[in-house]
Amino acid sequence: MIGNKLFIDTNIILYLLNGDETLAELLNEKQLYISVITELELLAYGGITAKEEKIIKEFVSQCKTITINNAIKQETIRVRKTYKTKLPDSIIIATALYLDLPLITADIDFKKVEELTLLYYET
């Protein structure tokens, strides 16, 4: 089907942590990759409880977190200029492109990035 590796967007993690069983089934047995931006978005969200923070940290520890390198910076610039996406989204998209992995998201703006292997998740 889609292979064993998936790059996941922040919104997918939020749906998953809120009990989305369809996502849980889809992501089961997959090697999950996230951008450092996703980790920051999840942990910097205002109002999360200590319990929620612990759950997020546990989930993130099971993923391969990719930091920004020079190649991802250059791809981010290209994506942002070409598609006018928000900077955090541009970094996430650029990282998925850099890794050449399918990206799963519920963000409709990602659909405009033609070269992205996108798994659009409709809620």
C-alpha positions in Angstrom: 0.0 0.0 0.0 2.0 3.0 1.2 5.1 1.4 2.7 6.2 1.3 6.3 7.4 4.9 6.7 5.1 7.9 7.1 5.7 11.6 7.8 2.9 12.9 10.0 1.7 16.5 10.5 0.8 18.0 13.8 -3.0 17.8 13.3 -2.8 14.0 12.7 -1.1 13.5 16.1 -3.8 15.6 17.8 -6.5 13.5 16.2 -4.7 10.3 17.1 -4.2 11.4 20.8 -7.9 12.3 20.9 -8.8 8.7 20.1 -9.2 8.6 16.3 -9.4 4.8 15.8 -9.2 5.1 12.0 -5.8 6.8 12.3 -4.6 4.4 15.0 -5.3 1.5 12.6 -3.6 3.3 9.7 -0.5 4.3 11.6 -0.2 0.9 13.5 3.1 -0.8 12.7 4.4 2.2 10.7 7.7 3.9 11.3 6.6 7.5 12.0 8.6 10.6 11.3 7.9 14.2 12.5 9.5 17.6 12.1 11.0 19.3 15.0 8.3 22.0 14.2 5.6 19.4 15.0 7.2 18.7 18.4 7.4 22.4 19.1 3.8 23.0 18.1 2.5 20.2 20.3 4.5 21.0 23.4 4.2 24.8 23.2 0.4 24.8 22.9 -1.0 26.9 25.7 -3.1 25.2 28.3 -1.9 21.6 28.0 -1.9 19.8 31.3 1.1 18.0 32.8 -0.6 14.7 31.9 -1.2 15.8 28.3 2.4 16.9 28.0 3.6 13.6 29.3 1.4 11.7 26.7 2.8 14.0 23.9 6.4 13.4 25.0 5.8 9.7 25.1 4.3 9.7 21.6 7.1 12.0 20.2 9.7 9.7 21.7 8.3 6.8 19.5 8.8 8.9 16.4 11.9 9.9 14.5 12.1 13.6 14.9 13.9 15.4 12.1 15.7 18.7 12.8 16.3 21.4 10.2 19.4 21.1 8.2 20.7 23.3 5.3 18.9 21.2 2.6 15.6 21.5 4.5 16.1 25.2 4.9 16.6 25.6 1.1 13.6 23.5 0.3 11.5 25.4 2.9 12.4 28.7 1.1 11.5 27.2 -2.3 8.2 25.7 -1.0 7.2 29.0 0.8 7.9 31.1 -2.3 6.3 28.8 -4.7 3.1 27.8 -2.8 2.7 30.7 -0.3 2.3 28.3 2.6 2.8 29.3 6.2 6.4 29.0 7.5 5.7 26.1 9.9 3.8 24.3 7.2 6.6 25.0 4.7 9.2 23.5 7.0 7.0 20.4 7.5 6.4 20.0 3.8 10.1 20.6 3.0 11.1 18.0 5.5 8.8 15.4 4.0 10.1 16.2 0.5 13.7 16.0 1.7 13.1 12.6 3.2 11.0 11.5 0.2 8.3 10.2 2.5 4.5 10.3 2.1 3.0 13.0 4.4 -0.3 12.5 6.1 -2.2 15.6 7.1 -5.7 17.1 7.4 -4.5 20.5 6.3 -6.1 21.3 2.9 -3.3 23.8 2.1 -0.9 21.0 1.7 -2.8 19.8 -1.4 -1.4 22.6 -3.5 2.2 21.2 -3.3 2.2 19.1 -6.4 5.4 17.3 -5.8 4.4 16.1 -2.4 3.2 12.5 -1.9 0.2 13.4 0.2 -2.2 11.3 2.1 -5.0 13.8 2.8 -7.0 12.8 5.9 -10.6 14.0 6.0 -12.2 14.2 9.4 
